[in-house]
Amino acid sequence: MSVQIGLLTLQLHLPFSQSLKDKRKLLNRVKSRVQNQYNASIAEVDYQDKWQLTTLAVAMVGNNHILLEKSLNDIGVFIDSIIIGQAEITAQAITYY
């Protein structure tokens, strides 16, 4: 049995965020929807003190590299659809362990 861990990191720019409260409101919605839709772990991992920047990390565990990659790519598209008009993804990477 081979265990794969997939990590999707997304850097986001939130140009319309005027406070940490605005940022937190959007991120809580994103995190809740990703957890409910994909049963994945998601957290803000960088730029916690910046109003208009953030880095999100999404982790999934599985035994099939192809399915893991598809799920993580789907999550990236899903997050992009949630934040449309409010934020933009400026960098995206998938890493496997």
N, CA, C and O atoms as a Tinker XYZ file with bonds, in Angstrom:
   388  protein
     1  N      0.841000   -1.170000    0.000000    73     2
     2  CA     0.000000    0.000000    0.000000    64     1     3
     3  C      0.893000    1.242000    0.000000    63     2     4     5
     4  O      1.867000    1.328000    0.748000    81     3
     5  N      0.540000    2.190000   -0.849000    73     3     6
     6  CA     1.294000    3.428000   -0.974000    64     5     7
     7  C      0.411000    4.604000   -0.565000    63     6     8     9
     8  O     -0.660000    4.816000   -1.133000    81     7
     9  N      0.865000    5.352000    0.411000    73     7    10
    10  CA     0.105000    6.510000    0.880000    64     9    11
    11  C      0.697000    7.760000    0.243000    63    10    12    13
    12  O      1.907000    7.983000    0.289000    81    11
    13  N     -0.166000    8.564000   -0.344000    73    11    14
    14  CA     0.230000    9.824000   -0.961000    64    13    15
    15  C     -0.391000   10.969000   -0.173000    63    14    16    17
    16  O     -1.548000   10.897000    0.242000    81    15
    17  N      0.380000   12.008000    0.022000    73    15    18
    18  CA    -0.130000   13.239000    0.615000    64    17    19
    19  C      0.021000   14.327000   -0.433000    63    18    20    21
    20  O      1.116000   14.570000   -0.941000    81    19
    21  N     -1.086000   14.977000   -0.750000    73    19    22
    22  CA    -1.061000   16.066000   -1.717000    64    21    23
    23  C     -1.300000   17.389000   -1.016000    63    22    24    25
    24  O     -2.187000   17.509000   -0.171000    81    23
    25  N     -0.493000   18.389000   -1.380000    73    23    26
    26  CA    -0.611000   19.716000   -0.783000    64    25    27
    27  C     -0.764000   20.747000   -1.896000    63    26    28    29
    28  O      0.127000   20.923000   -2.727000    81    27
    29  N     -1.893000   21.412000   -1.894000    73    27    30
    30  CA    -2.161000   22.502000   -2.831000    64    29    31
    31  C     -1.950000   23.808000   -2.081000    63    30    32    33
    32  O     -2.568000   24.037000   -1.042000    81    31
    33  N     -1.074000   24.670000   -2.606000    73    31    34
    34  CA    -0.891000   25.990000   -2.006000    64    33    35
    35  C     -1.350000   27.039000   -3.008000    63    34    36    37
    36  O     -1.024000   26.979000   -4.194000    81    35
    37  N     -2.107000   27.992000   -2.507000    73    35    38
    38  CA    -2.658000   29.064000   -3.326000    64    37    39
    39  C     -2.324000   30.399000   -2.685000    63    38    40    41
    40  O     -2.608000   30.621000   -1.508000    81    39
    41  N     -1.728000   31.275000   -3.454000    73    39    42
    42  CA    -1.531000   32.634000   -2.970000    64    41    43
    43  C     -2.637000   33.486000   -3.573000    63    42    44    45
    44  O     -2.865000   33.456000   -4.782000    81    43
    45  N     -3.322000   34.245000   -2.724000    73    43    46
    46  CA    -4.449000   35.051000   -3.162000    64    45    47
    47  C     -4.179000   36.527000   -2.921000    63    46    48    49
    48  O     -3.536000   36.915000   -1.946000    81    47
    49  N     -4.692000   37.338000   -3.841000    73    47    50
    50  CA    -4.688000   38.790000   -3.669000    64    49    51
    51  C     -6.140000   39.220000   -3.547000    63    50    52    53
    52  O     -6.969000   38.886000   -4.393000    81    51
    53  N     -6.444000   39.964000   -2.486000    73    51    54
    54  CA    -7.808000   40.429000   -2.206000    64    53    55
    55  C     -7.821000   41.951000   -2.343000    63    54    56    57
    56  O     -7.707000   42.646000   -1.333000    81    55
    57  N     -7.955000   42.493000   -3.553000    73    55    58
    58  CA    -7.810000   43.934000   -3.758000    64    57    59
    59  C     -8.891000   44.782000   -3.099000    63    58    60    61
    60  O     -8.665000   45.964000   -2.841000    81    59
    61  N    -10.043000   44.216000   -2.825000    73    59    62
    62  CA   -11.146000   45.000000   -2.261000    64    61    63
    63  C    -11.261000   44.875000   -0.743000    63    62    64    65
    64  O    -12.133000   45.494000   -0.131000    81    63
    65  N    -10.392000   44.084000   -0.143000    73    63    66
    66  CA   -10.416000   43.922000    1.308000    64    65    67
    67  C     -9.890000   45.196000    1.967000    63    66    68    69
    68  O     -8.801000   45.671000    1.645000    81    67
    69  N    -10.676000   45.739000    2.888000    73    67    70
    70  CA   -10.304000   46.975000    3.579000    64    69    71
    71  C     -9.853000   46.729000    5.020000    63    70    72    73
    72  O     -9.401000   47.650000    5.701000    81    71
    73  N     -9.978000   45.489000    5.475000    73    71    74
    74  CA    -9.602000   45.170000    6.858000    64    73    75
    75  C     -9.371000   43.670000    6.983000    63    74    76    77
    76  O     -9.709000   42.891000    6.092000    81    75
    77  N     -8.789000   43.292000    8.106000    73    75    78
    78  CA    -8.627000   41.864000    8.372000    64    77    79
    79  C     -9.985000   41.176000    8.526000    63    78    80    81
    80  O    -10.126000   39.990000    8.231000    81    79
    81  N    -10.975000   41.931000    8.988000    73    79    82
    82  CA   -12.329000   41.383000    9.124000    64    81    83
    83  C    -12.910000   41.032000    7.750000    63    82    84    85
    84  O    -13.532000   39.980000    7.601000    81    83
    85  N    -12.720000   41.892000    6.749000    73    83    86
    86  CA   -13.169000   41.593000    5.385000    64    85    87
    87  C    -12.491000   40.332000    4.856000    63    86    88    89
    88  O    -13.130000   39.461000    4.265000    81    87
    89  N    -11.189000   40.260000    5.084000    73    87    90
    90  CA   -10.415000   39.106000    4.616000    64    89    91
    91  C    -10.897000   37.830000    5.298000    63    90    92    93
    92  O    -11.113000   36.809000    4.645000    81    91
    93  N    -11.062000   37.898000    6.620000    73    91    94
    94  CA   -11.485000   36.722000    7.386000    64    93    95
    95  C    -12.859000   36.227000    6.943000    63    94    96    97
    96  O    -13.100000   35.021000    6.888000    81    95
    97  N    -13.759000   37.158000    6.626000    73    95    98
    98  CA   -15.109000   36.792000    6.180000    64    97    99
    99  C    -15.051000   35.969000    4.892000    63    98   100   101
   100  O    -15.717000   34.940000    4.781000    81    99
   101  N    -14.259000   36.419000    3.926000    73    99   102
   102  CA   -14.118000   35.691000    2.663000    64   101   103
   103  C    -13.431000   34.344000    2.883000    63   102   104   105
   104  O    -13.873000   33.325000    2.352000    81   103
   105  N    -12.349000   34.340000    3.665000    73   103   106
   106  CA   -11.610000   33.090000    3.880000    64   105   107
   107  C    -12.429000   32.059000    4.642000    63   106   108   109
   108  O    -12.340000   30.866000    4.352000    81   107
   109  N    -13.215000   32.494000    5.597000    73   107   110
   110  CA   -14.069000   31.537000    6.325000    64   109   111
   111  C    -15.074000   30.881000    5.384000    63   110   112   113
   112  O    -15.355000   29.688000    5.498000    81   111
   113  N    -15.614000   31.670000    4.452000    73   111   114
   114  CA   -16.558000   31.112000    3.475000    64   113   115
   115  C    -15.856000   30.106000    2.567000    63   114   116   117
   116  O    -16.383000   29.026000    2.300000    81   115
   117  N    -14.666000   30.468000    2.096000    73   115   118
   118  CA   -13.898000   29.564000    1.224000    64   117   119
   119  C    -13.564000   28.277000    1.967000    63   118   120   121
   120  O    -13.780000   27.183000    1.446000    81   119
   121  N    -13.038000   28.403000    3.181000    73   119   122
   122  CA   -12.630000   27.215000    3.938000    64   121   123
   123  C    -13.822000   26.303000    4.226000    63   122   124   125
   124  O    -13.722000   25.084000    4.083000    81   123
   125  N    -14.933000   26.883000    4.625000    73   123   126
   126  CA   -16.129000   26.089000    4.919000    64   125   127
   127  C    -16.623000   25.345000    3.687000    63   126   128   129
   128  O    -16.961000   24.164000    3.773000    81   127
   129  N    -16.669000   26.014000    2.554000    73   127   130
   130  CA   -17.183000   25.375000    1.336000    64   129   131
   131  C    -16.253000   24.272000    0.844000    63   130   132   133
   132  O    -16.721000   23.231000    0.383000    81   131
   133  N    -14.941000   24.487000    0.937000    73   131   134
   134  CA   -13.987000   23.450000    0.511000    64   133   135
   135  C    -14.107000   22.235000    1.429000    63   134   136   137
   136  O    -14.143000   21.101000    0.951000    81   135
   137  N    -14.169000   22.460000    2.736000    73   135   138
   138  CA   -14.285000   21.343000    3.670000    64   137   139
   139  C    -15.566000   20.555000    3.439000    63   138   140   141
   140  O    -15.553000   19.325000    3.491000    81   139
   141  N    -16.666000   21.243000    3.187000    73   139   142
   142  CA   -17.944000   20.558000    2.973000    64   141   143
   143  C    -17.989000   19.821000    1.642000    63   142   144   145
   144  O    -18.514000   18.710000    1.567000    81   143
   145  N    -17.445000   20.425000    0.595000    73   143   146
   146  CA   -17.529000   19.844000   -0.747000    64   145   147
   147  C    -16.519000   18.712000   -0.962000    63   146   148   149
   148  O    -16.837000   17.714000   -1.608000    81   147
   149  N    -15.302000   18.864000   -0.422000    73   147   150
   150  CA   -14.223000   17.927000   -0.740000    64   149   151
   151  C    -13.677000   17.164000    0.456000    63   150   152   153
   152  O    -12.832000   16.286000    0.280000    81   151
   153  N    -14.126000   17.464000    1.652000    73   151   154
   154  CA   -13.602000   16.799000    2.840000    64   153   155
   155  C    -12.078000   16.899000    2.897000    63   154   156   157
   156  O    -11.393000   15.914000    3.175000    81   155
   157  N    -11.564000   18.080000    2.635000    73   155   158
   158  CA   -10.128000   18.334000    2.645000    64   157   159
   159  C     -9.782000   19.260000    3.802000    63   158   160   161
   160  O    -10.627000   20.015000    4.283000    81   159
   161  N     -8.544000   19.194000    4.239000    73   159   162
   162  CA    -8.067000   20.109000    5.268000    64   161   163
   163  C     -7.574000   21.379000    4.590000    63   162   164   165
   164  O     -6.850000   21.307000    3.596000    81   163
   165  N     -7.956000   22.536000    5.112000    73   163   166
   166  CA    -7.572000   23.809000    4.522000    64   165   167
   167  C     -7.278000   24.806000    5.637000    63   166   168   169
   168  O     -7.984000   24.863000    6.644000    81   167
   169  N     -6.212000   25.596000    5.433000    73   167   170
   170  CA    -5.829000   26.583000    6.434000    64   169   171
   171  C     -5.108000   27.748000    5.770000    63   170   172   173
   172  O     -4.495000   27.601000    4.713000    81   171
   173  N     -5.196000   28.905000    6.413000    73   171   174
   174  CA    -4.403000   30.061000    6.000000    64   173   175
   175  C     -3.018000   29.873000    6.622000    63   174   176   177
   176  O     -2.903000   29.718000    7.838000    81   175
   177  N     -1.967000   29.886000    5.796000    73   175   178
   178  CA    -0.640000   29.558000    6.303000    64   177   179
   179  C      0.376000   30.699000    6.200000    63   178   180   181
   180  O      1.498000   30.571000    6.691000    81   179
   181  N     -0.003000   31.801000    5.572000    73   179   182
   182  CA     0.927000   32.917000    5.467000    64   181   183
   183  C      0.152000   34.219000    5.280000    63   182   184   185
   184  O     -1.001000   34.212000    4.850000    81   183
   185  N      0.791000   35.316000    5.604000    73   183   186
   186  CA     0.227000   36.669000    5.469000    64   185   187
   187  C     -1.011000   36.877000    6.344000    63   186   188   189
   188  O     -1.936000   37.584000    5.945000    81   187
   189  N     -1.036000   36.274000    7.521000    73   187   190
   190  CA    -2.197000   36.434000    8.401000    64   189   191
   191  C     -2.415000   37.888000    8.814000    63   190   192   193
   192  O     -3.539000   38.275000    9.132000    81   191
   193  N     -1.364000   38.692000    8.814000    73   191   194
   194  CA    -1.480000   40.073000    9.262000    64   193   195
   195  C     -1.649000   41.071000    8.116000    63   194   196   197
   196  O     -1.678000   42.278000    8.355000    81   195
   197  N     -1.758000   40.593000    6.893000    73   195   198
   198  CA    -1.938000   41.466000    5.721000    64   197   199
   199  C     -3.396000   41.451000    5.298000    63   198   200   201
   200  O     -4.027000   40.394000    5.266000    81   199
   201  N     -3.930000   42.610000    4.977000    73   199   202
   202  CA    -5.340000   42.722000    4.599000    64   201   203
   203  C     -5.632000   42.147000    3.223000    63   202   204   205
   204  O     -6.699000   41.575000    3.003000    81   203
   205  N     -4.697000   42.293000    2.300000    73   203   206
   206  CA    -4.998000   41.975000    0.905000    64   205   207
   207  C     -4.215000   40.790000    0.348000    63   206   208   209
   208  O     -4.295000   40.508000   -0.847000    81   207
   209  N     -3.475000   40.106000    1.182000    73   207   210
   210  CA    -2.721000   38.930000    0.746000    64   209   211
   211  C     -2.990000   37.764000    1.678000    63   210   212   213
   212  O     -3.236000   37.942000    2.871000    81   211
   213  N     -2.939000   36.579000    1.114000    73   211   214
   214  CA    -3.018000   35.377000    1.941000    64   213   215
   215  C     -2.463000   34.196000    1.162000    63   214   216   217
   216  O     -2.414000   34.216000   -0.068000    81   215
   217  N     -2.052000   33.185000    1.878000    73   215   218
   218  CA    -1.691000   31.906000    1.280000    64   217   219
   219  C     -2.525000   30.835000    1.965000    63   218   220   221
   220  O     -2.524000   30.716000    3.190000    81   219
   221  N     -3.233000   30.064000    1.164000    73   219   222
   222  CA    -4.023000   28.948000    1.663000    64   221   223
   223  C     -3.321000   27.645000    1.324000    63   222   224   225
   224  O     -2.722000   27.517000    0.256000    81   223
   225  N     -3.393000   26.685000    2.221000    73   223   226
   226  CA    -2.874000   25.341000    1.975000    64   225   227
   227  C     -4.027000   24.354000    2.121000    63   226   228   229
   228  O     -4.786000   24.399000    3.088000    81   227
   229  N     -4.139000   23.466000    1.142000    73   227   230
   230  CA    -5.173000   22.430000    1.151000    64   229   231
   231  C     -4.456000   21.084000    1.109000    63   230   232   233
   232  O     -3.642000   20.841000    0.219000    81   231
   233  N     -4.753000   20.216000    2.060000    73   231   234
   234  CA    -4.098000   18.912000    2.132000    64   233   235
   235  C     -5.112000   17.795000    1.975000    63   234   236   237
   236  O     -6.226000   17.852000    2.496000    81   235
   237  N     -4.686000   16.770000    1.233000    73   235   238
   238  CA    -5.509000   15.562000    1.071000    64   237   239
   239  C     -4.588000   14.344000    1.133000    63   238   240   241
   240  O     -3.415000   14.415000    0.766000    81   239
   241  N     -5.136000   13.245000    1.596000    73   239   242
   242  CA    -4.407000   11.993000    1.677000    64   241   243
   243  C     -5.149000   10.962000    0.847000    63   242   244   245
   244  O     -6.377000   10.894000    0.878000    81   243
   245  N     -4.397000   10.158000    0.104000    73   243   246
   246  CA    -5.006000    9.109000   -0.696000    64   245   247
   247  C     -3.972000    8.086000   -1.105000    63   246   248   249
   248  O     -2.796000    8.202000   -0.759000    81   247
   249  N     -4.406000    7.095000   -1.834000    73   247   250
   250  CA    -3.469000    6.066000   -2.298000    64   249   251
   251  C     -3.299000    6.078000   -3.814000    63   250   252   253
   252  O     -2.576000    5.245000   -4.361000    81   251
   253  N     -3.954000    7.010000   -4.495000    73   251   254
   254  CA    -3.868000    7.085000   -5.944000    64   253   255
   255  C     -3.440000    8.503000   -6.345000    63   254   256   257
   256  O     -4.180000    9.468000   -6.157000    81   255
   257  N     -2.240000    8.601000   -6.897000    73   255   258
   258  CA    -1.662000    9.894000   -7.266000    64   257   259
   259  C     -2.533000   10.636000   -8.287000    63   258   260   261
   260  O     -2.687000   11.854000   -8.195000    81   259
   261  N     -3.087000    9.935000   -9.229000    73   259   262
   262  CA    -3.891000   10.555000  -10.287000    64   261   263
   263  C     -5.182000   11.145000   -9.714000    63   262   264   265
   264  O     -5.554000   12.270000  -10.049000    81   263
   265  N     -5.863000   10.388000   -8.854000    73   263   266
   266  CA    -7.092000   10.902000   -8.237000    64   265   267
   267  C     -6.811000   12.079000   -7.311000    63   266   268   269
   268  O     -7.593000   13.027000   -7.241000    81   267
   269  N     -5.691000   12.011000   -6.603000    73   267   270
   270  CA    -5.304000   13.103000   -5.726000    64   269   271
   271  C     -5.042000   14.373000   -6.528000    63   270   272   273
   272  O     -5.481000   15.456000   -6.142000    81   271
   273  N     -4.332000   14.240000   -7.637000    73   271   274
   274  CA    -4.045000   15.395000   -8.486000    64   273   275
   275  C     -5.331000   15.991000   -9.058000    63   274   276   277
   276  O     -5.489000   17.211000   -9.088000    81   275
   277  N     -6.243000   15.138000   -9.509000    73   275   278
   278  CA    -7.511000   15.625000  -10.044000    64   277   279
   279  C     -8.302000   16.364000   -8.975000    63   278   280   281
   280  O     -8.842000   17.439000   -9.235000    81   279
   281  N     -8.374000   15.799000   -7.774000    73   279   282
   282  CA    -9.111000   16.445000   -6.688000    64   281   283
   283  C     -8.511000   17.796000   -6.327000    63   282   284   285
   284  O     -9.247000   18.764000   -6.134000    81   283
   285  N     -7.198000   17.878000   -6.232000    73   283   286
   286  CA    -6.553000   19.142000   -5.875000    64   285   287
   287  C     -6.730000   20.185000   -6.973000    63   286   288   289
   288  O     -6.945000   21.361000   -6.681000    81   287
   289  N     -6.642000   19.768000   -8.224000    73   287   290
   290  CA    -6.909000   20.706000   -9.323000    64   289   291
   291  C     -8.362000   21.176000   -9.296000    63   290   292   293
   292  O     -8.642000   22.354000   -9.518000    81   291
   293  N     -9.280000   20.254000   -9.025000    73   291   294
   294  CA   -10.703000   20.622000   -8.911000    64   293   295
   295  C    -10.924000   21.623000   -7.779000    63   294   296   297
   296  O    -11.721000   22.551000   -7.916000    81   295
   297  N    -10.224000   21.439000   -6.670000    73   295   298
   298  CA   -10.350000   22.363000   -5.544000    64   297   299
   299  C     -9.852000   23.750000   -5.939000    63   298   300   301
   300  O    -10.458000   24.753000   -5.563000    81   299
   301  N     -8.758000   23.816000   -6.690000    73   299   302
   302  CA    -8.257000   25.104000   -7.157000    64   301   303
   303  C     -9.274000   25.827000   -8.027000    63   302   304   305
   304  O     -9.469000   27.034000   -7.883000    81   303
   305  N     -9.923000   25.098000   -8.928000    73   303   306
   306  CA   -10.962000   25.675000   -9.786000    64   305   307
   307  C    -12.166000   26.090000   -8.940000    63   306   308   309
   308  O    -12.754000   27.147000   -9.166000    81   307
   309  N    -12.528000   25.255000   -7.968000    73   307   310
   310  CA   -13.656000   25.543000   -7.080000    64   309   311
   311  C    -13.407000   26.823000   -6.278000    63   310   312   313
   312  O    -14.291000   27.674000   -6.178000    81   311
   313  N    -12.219000   26.959000   -5.713000    73   311   314
   314  CA   -11.884000   28.170000   -4.956000    64   313   315
   315  C    -11.927000   29.385000   -5.866000    63   314   316   317
   316  O    -12.425000   30.440000   -5.473000    81   315
   317  N    -11.407000   29.246000   -7.079000    73   315   318
   318  CA   -11.441000   30.361000   -8.030000    64   317   319
   319  C    -12.879000   30.794000   -8.310000    63   318   320   321
   320  O    -13.148000   31.986000   -8.457000    81   319
   321  N    -13.802000   29.837000   -8.383000    73   319   322
   322  CA   -15.203000   30.175000   -8.647000    64   321   323
   323  C    -15.862000   30.854000   -7.441000    63   322   324   325
   324  O    -16.784000   31.652000   -7.608000    81   323
   325  N    -15.397000   30.544000   -6.243000    73   323   326
   326  CA   -15.952000   31.163000   -5.032000    64   325   327
   327  C    -15.495000   32.612000   -4.905000    63   326   328   329
   328  O    -16.273000   33.480000   -4.507000    81   327
   329  N    -14.243000   32.869000   -5.240000    73   327   330
   330  CA   -13.670000   34.198000   -4.988000    64   329   331
   331  C    -13.810000   35.151000   -6.168000    63   330   332   333
   332  O    -13.366000   36.296000   -6.086000    81   331
   333  N    -14.411000   34.707000   -7.252000    73   331   334
   334  CA   -14.501000   35.533000   -8.456000    64   333   335
   335  C    -15.094000   36.911000   -8.123000    63   334   336   337
   336  O    -16.132000   37.011000   -7.469000    81   335
   337  N    -14.430000   37.943000   -8.574000    73   335   338
   338  CA   -14.860000   39.308000   -8.321000    64   337   339
   339  C    -14.429000   39.867000   -6.978000    63   338   340   341
   340  O    -14.574000   41.065000   -6.732000    81   339
   341  N    -13.897000   39.014000   -6.099000    73   339   342
   342  CA   -13.481000   39.461000   -4.766000    64   341   343
   343  C    -11.989000   39.286000   -4.530000    63   342   344   345
   344  O    -11.391000   39.999000   -3.724000    81   343
   345  N    -11.396000   38.335000   -5.235000    73   343   346
   346  CA    -9.979000   38.035000   -5.065000    64   345   347
   347  C     -9.497000   37.305000   -6.308000    63   346   348   349
   348  O    -10.289000   36.872000   -7.145000    81   347
   349  N     -8.172000   37.178000   -6.407000    73   347   350
   350  CA    -7.612000   36.430000   -7.530000    64   349   351
   351  C     -6.471000   35.550000   -7.046000    63   350   352   353
   352  O     -5.744000   35.901000   -6.116000    81   351
   353  N     -6.330000   34.410000   -7.688000    73   351   354
   354  CA    -5.231000   33.504000   -7.380000    64   353   355
   355  C     -4.009000   34.009000   -8.144000    63   354   356   357
   356  O     -4.034000   34.106000   -9.371000    81   355
   357  N     -2.937000   34.330000   -7.411000    73   355   358
   358  CA    -1.725000   34.839000   -8.048000    64   357   359
   359  C     -0.651000   33.771000   -8.198000    63   358   360   361
   360  O      0.263000   33.921000   -9.008000    81   359
   361  N     -0.754000   32.695000   -7.425000    73   359   362
   362  CA     0.198000   31.586000   -7.540000    64   361   363
   363  C     -0.483000   30.324000   -7.043000    63   362   364   365
   364  O     -1.290000   30.352000   -6.114000    81   363
   365  N     -0.136000   29.212000   -7.689000    73   363   366
   366  CA    -0.733000   27.925000   -7.319000    64   365   367
   367  C      0.308000   26.835000   -7.542000    63   366   368   369
   368  O      0.991000   26.820000   -8.566000    81   367
   369  N      0.427000   25.922000   -6.575000    73   367   370
   370  CA     1.367000   24.813000   -6.708000    64   369   371
   371  C      0.815000   23.582000   -6.006000    63   370   372   373
   372  O      0.126000   23.682000   -4.990000    81   371
   373  N      1.127000   22.427000   -6.564000    73   371   374
   374  CA     0.768000   21.149000   -5.932000    64   373   375
   375  C      2.062000   20.394000   -5.652000    63   374   376   377
   376  O      2.917000   20.251000   -6.526000    81   375
   377  N      2.189000   19.918000   -4.427000    73   375   378
   378  CA     3.356000   19.158000   -4.000000    64   377   379
   379  C      2.884000   17.830000   -3.437000    63   378   380   381
   380  O      1.830000   17.760000   -2.805000    81   379
   381  N      3.654000   16.782000   -3.662000    73   379   382
   382  CA     3.303000   15.444000   -3.154000    64   381   383
   383  C      4.381000   14.953000   -2.205000    63   382   384   385
   384  O      5.571000   15.198000   -2.401000    81   383
   385  N      3.933000   14.256000   -1.176000    73   383   386
   386  CA     4.844000   13.676000   -0.189000    64   385   387
   387  C      4.558000   12.206000   -0.032000    63   386   388
   388  O      5.219000   11.530000    0.756000    81   387
